[in-house]
Amino acid sequence: MDKSTQNEFSVEFINAEAGWLKFNVSFSIQTFIGRFSYVYDPLPDFKHWLEAIVTGVEQTSFTFDSEGYETTFNFEKTTANEGIFTISDPSEDSAKFLLQAVVPCRQLIIAFYAGLLDFANSDKYVAKEWEPTSIAEKLSEMLHLKGMRLVEKLCGLDKNKLRSILFKADPCYKFTFPSAKNKDEELNLYIETVLNNKELPEGHTVVKKPVNWKIPKDYNSWPANKKITFIKECLAEKAYSYNGTKMKDFRSKLIDKYLKKK
């Protein structure tokens, strides 16, 4: 392996899963294993950080929270076209870097920006594991209908069938923990077992109750135009899903223009 290959800076976006975007940053023998969380969606700030580099800012930092673990990306220019990129834990001594590399500005932008967009257009990216989804999108996928054809289909259902199909599109449950000693313990049990998918600790119980859509009692007697308005409102609702930045919104005209320059 020659020196140029050994010291090549690279970023690999691995997958989108359960509200996480996982990636690896590598340089020489150094590798940083990172992940972005939709809970503290870092993509808007990440985009601004990359734009700052593109505009020629001498030094710029970006810190993100991986649900309790903070990480800082820093880039400091040393020449017009190159700089020092570091990854560090802001809670530790700043002299201790998790990764450090001398990287051309353009190479850094291609690795992070183009790398993320290429990943988003690949089979490895599952949008529903990161981006928000509307009821309309989920029902369109289920029924193979879009727009007014979907609205008309739903309009032909009675109240009970409409409630049932909306629940199938967005199954929602209320979880209670009768064995919890107080609200704080109940919240912790919910986070660990429901959000983090861990096993329920021994000695505890959970009750899972469906939460049905609220449809007015007299819905069946409504005129068609009133039903259509109500159904459109339901379709516009977000399904229970993740809420990370949509990849189309991550795209930057500023960065695209920069990358087109030779």
Secondary structure, 3 states (H helix, E strand, C coil): CCHHHHCCCEEEEEEEECCEEEEEEEECCEEEEEEEEHHHCCHHHHHHHHHHHHCCCCEEEEEEECCCCEEEEEEEECCCCEEEEEEECCCCCCCCEEEEEEEEHHHHHHHHHHHHHHHHCCCCCCHHHCCCCEHHHHHHHHHCCCHHHHHHHHHCCCHHHHHHHHHHHCCCEEEECCCCCCHHHHHHHHHHHHHCCCCCCCCCCCEEEECCCCCCCCHHHCCHHHHHHHHHHHHHCECCCCCCCCHHHHCCHHHHHHHHCC
